[in-house]
Amino acid sequence: MKFFDLHCHTSGISRCCRLNSEEILLQAKAKGYDGIVLTNHYTKEYLEDLDYSAWIEKYIAEFESTKRIGEKLGIEVIFGVEVTYETDPRIHILLYGATPDFLRKNKELYLLKSHELYELCHKNGICVIHAHPFRNGTHPLPYTDCDGYEINCHPFYLNTHSQDIIKMQKEKGFIVTCGCDFHGDVYRTGGGTFINDNIKNEKDLADFLLNTKEIKIKVQEVNSQTLDEYSFKINKKPN
């Protein structure tokens, strides 16, 4: 299996990221990843000076450029999206399986209610993961509005909340992913998710997450030098 960081940013789109694509990929490769999912921010505030069509083409071009750099460096890059809800900017949603064409056709994802976004995504074969639940006083979305939850290893926030999510998962059987939410603003942690070797693009990744019976991850807790490995049995909820 391949080891991926499922939550990364680049400065070309995500204003809060301090590193460009090449720097992000070099650090990921040095940390031992086989690849990353580029989940740049998708938020209304980024549209202040551009119309949607211009902005989304810039968003897609940043991915394509990062992917080309990854090919030269020997590290894979898969397309992803991190949506910030306009109604509550503390809530971020990771979309695995969203394609550039999906974004071109569905402009204002950030204005949808959580159940509306979930329904739209599932009609398009997209896996919906609530990013870093518990951060900044938030609570996990209802399980009816997402496929699962992320254990997030960004050390700035002091707590991965891994044990809270693991406890919930044992009761519900939902999908768990791990990503580092890397912005280049603090040290590079090493958490991530194992995916099948045959996954090459965003649709492959969504199919894996939505259909696998087991997910394995590594978590690096804040201020820890070690990685904890976990394996989860996935029991799908009825559609």
Beta strands, then each sheet from edge to edge (+ up, - down):
strand 1: 2-8
strand 2: 35-38
strand 3: 41-42
strand 4: 76-84
strand 5: 92-96
strand 6: 127-130
strand 7: 148-152
strand 8: 175-179
strand 9: 192-195
strand 10: 214-219
strand 11: 228-233
sheet 1: 3+ 4+ 2+ 1+ 9- 10+ 11-
sheet 2: 3+ 4+ 5- 6+ 7+ 8+
end
